[in-house]
Amino acid sequence: MAPKKLFNGRDLTGWDSWLGYTVPATTYGTPSSAPIGLNQDTFGVFKVVTEDGAPAIYSSGKLFGGLLTKQSHRNYHLHVEYKWGANTWTPMPRNNGVLYHSHGAYGAFFGTWMSAIEFEVVPHSVGMLLTVGDSKGKQSFETVDWRVGATVPVANDPSIPYPSRRYFKGGLPSRLTFPTWNVDAGSDAEKPLGEWNSLDLYVFGDKSIHVVNGVPVMAATSLTTKDAKGRTVPLTGGKIQLQSEGAETYFRAITIEPISRLPTIAERKPG
């Protein structure tokens, strides 16, 4: 079966937008208003443009939010190409991401994103895995329900911030639980600023693999969430979100195809 285009190259058919607060700097503090909400993008945060001679989805980054597939997906190979734009709007490093298995309420995480697993797109750590929880309407990390979980084989890397964990094939299986809700990518496979990068996400059952420019940089198992009764259950599907989070980003060539198993990650050769 040929890959299906999630982006038709003309418009945002098949996608919904959800935008957070009008002042993004208050997202994790004290917002002065309710989230902008569902399909209220009168700001042009997400739009179709021509970039390098081909159609692309522009994510401005000026407001925080997500472009979400209307449909949920499971057992697939997702291909996305992205390129950073010139502008950033926050003092933080460039930041974006592809959130998968997105489920639950729109804007559950600080009024802005659905609960999900994140394929992080940030310089030098593209492919990092984060769990995105439910802030339960409160603007405090102290009260977040980190309802999403994952297990990743890791090695300790003291060169990166706490919890200093980096994906390592054959490493010690480590569970992502509060306050350690991320594992860094196994290597920095991103191309120089201004070049297009390819992301390939493979998900099957409650497992996933992140690939950046052909390099496997993350593998996770035992993806979980909580059901309505608070019980931990396997997380095996959901919507896909493209982020807007402080930096201009272009997305193109977005395709999805069903798979019947995960690919095998080869052992690294010495040297």
ZILIN-V613068 format. One line per field, one symbol per residue. phi: phi as a letter, one per 20 degrees, with the letter a starting at -180 (. if undefined). burial: 1 if it has 24 or more other ideal C-beta (glycine too) atoms within 12 Angstrom, else 0. Layout:
BEGIN
phi->???
burial->???
END
This chain:
BEGIN
phi->.fgefedendbdgncddcdeefdgfegdccfebfgfoeldeeemfdbecdclmcfbeedfnfderbddffeecblbdddcdcbfefecccfffgbardeclfbnegmfelmccfgaddefcbgmcfogdcddecelmdebffdfeefecbccfccfcfedfgeldcgbgnffgceecgeddbcfffbedfeggnefcddcddcbldcbcdcdlndfcabcclfcbdefenefcfdcaqfdddecbnbfbdcblecbbfcdaefeefffefn
burial->0000011000010111111111010011001000111000100011111010001111111111111110011111111111111001100001111111111111111111111111111111111111111110000000011111111111100000000011111000011100001111111111000001111111110111111110111111111111000000011111111111111111111111001001001000000
END
